[in-house]
């Protein structure tokens, strides 16, 4: 089944080139900046209902007749984008479409060079399996299944052999610091641990991007810091991350912040250069100093900041050792 | 995704809800066991009929007086006589007949030592009867031709009669009073014991020399019937023709349509009974099949509940890349596993159950019913599981994930 993907990609690549030459819009302008975009969204509209009663969850700017023009967005390899917005701003709709869980009403979506709109259900499941790693707000672990089996699941669907599967799952679990919890079921893990299992599951297939929908929404500040530290390190190791949140503290970790209001992109701010580590790892001390978590700030003033900094506990070289995970 | 992995997911899914899975399996178990066992009971009663045909002797023919059908043109009916029996015993006219036993039948009360027992069938006949009727003596001996010629008051008694009059003591040589006449018991017959004769116990009988019984009870008039033994089971048709020819001669009847007697073989008598038990088997099978179907609907119901309950899980699996086929395979494997285990246990239960006799019938398992019902159970799992499985697999991931 996997042989169908390269073919699809070649076909889509030709279409991208065609689309590029046609559109000199925002996406085209960003194209010049650097590496291939992992995500290219063009004139994306998602509406619910028909005709007069239609509600546009994703609309973009309206033209003179009041018709939605659609959202344009392009995300590059290695970027760490936070999509922010209040409830109803369309961020979850965008996330579902980016994750191939939902299909847009109109518009084009290219994921890693593949036009997702033209895929059938089976190919979509392949795309979700190979290209996307999901992290959900509510963890969404499979009930009654051990942590290691959870992480093995995407590999099982990808047809990886049992021994290889176990090796890569254990590598991913140790990456999130849960190797000793491999045989625990979700109900035996804390919220933070469950979310870290979900992160391990998301990255075990070495997907083109990690898609996190309010990953810290159900976590306390301590677990939030744990999970975000892992995400920071994954991004520093080159993984593209798209993170949806409404918390400023979480968005601070991103290199680029896109704000959605009423289905339109309101602002698009770059906080750190595309190349290089995310802000949290750029200057860890300064980052911690400006933490919006009051609790963290107190700790910083009374203790050695290095013991609190997750990065200091988990040196970068640990990541590079897990070649199996990086695939 | 290899089949083993799918199977492991399915086992995990079933193990998550042990009581529910167990009860669903029970439905299939009962269905399969009912089909096998009820068909075995039907088959058992049919087998019992076949056995009783053998017990009566497949090569014996019964000649009775009277017309067989409405189309008969017989004007008067002559009774069968000892002369008729003697004519049949002529080996030149009837080469296919080896034995002839004229019979008179009556019911009498037998008394021994103050114990009274009403004997349903007291038969007066010749020693050839024992051979033709397939009655064998267990203890003692048959009465002889000499006893017949001298009209001795001797008799052979059936096993039921023996146990009722004598209990466990040996009846041989004892004198019983039958209808006021003393008879010496010379032999006891082996138990024939067929359950099909629910009206007449074939073991509740007293057999005595023909002239003795005629003298004491029935008088020297007509015979009840004549039992004829053919050379072999395949010669019964030939023998029937010879009997008809001879008796038409002795009765002075010219036309074959005007005969005043009938010749019937035991096989033909019992064929009717056999066909009625066959109807019983079909009915039992139909009832059992319905219960199997109900078990199948139980599977559908449980799988639908499972799918609804695990909608979110299905959403998660789809989000991390499970293709439709794998989701479908998992749920199909679960339902098939339910029916497979349920059916297997049903077969075991039926095999154990068949060792006990049910309403007096020893069940005889039909091998085809075992394979058949097991196969149907598995097919039911596949068929009734495919709807919920397809429903699970067709869920859109976003809808499944949002399901609470």
Interface residues (C-beta under 8 A of the other chain):
Chain A: X1 X96 X99 X101 X102 X121 X122 X125 X126 X127 X128 X129 X130 X134 X136 X140 X141 X142 X143 X144 X145 X153 X154 X156 X157 X158 X159 X201 X205
Chain B: X1 X2 X5 X12 X16 X312 X313 X315 X316 X317 X318 X319 X320 X321 X322 X323 X324 X325 X326 X396 X397 X398 X401
